[in-house]
Amino acid sequence: MNDSQLKNVEGRWYLQFSGSPFWQKDDFSIITFNYTLIHKGEELVLEDRVEYMRNGMMRFRLGYDYPVEEFLNTFRWKGVGINRFFRNRFEISIINPEYMVIFYEKTVLSPACIDIVTREKTPGAELEDRIFREICASETLCPYLQNVEKIQHS
């Protein structure tokens, strides 16, 4: 992934739909993925801060996304603090200025799944329809739609 593509990922994204059992719990709401482009040594990486409300309290998870050179749009996530023992790979399967679809590989704690994030906190039905049509057009991503659930932003 080149520098301009990384720049397109930078900023705040709101989690709208997720196939991860972790985010599907009722006690989670207002989940945002916040990416900042930084240098770690000579490497250009994304600082990855996931903020969320859980049981009425704001929490966060911090890590770094390292581009995997041999695979386009693929990253290796490495957590910080208590999350430092967690590492996984994910791929930004679809990206445009309004939304991203992120595919996560299976881990010990989570099945392979997709997350759908948007720039807007509350996207309209037209945007959601467009996102689902694009996912359904992908033989790789479409099967993961059966496990996604809407994330609440209240």
Disulfide bonds with the S-S distance in Angstrom:
none
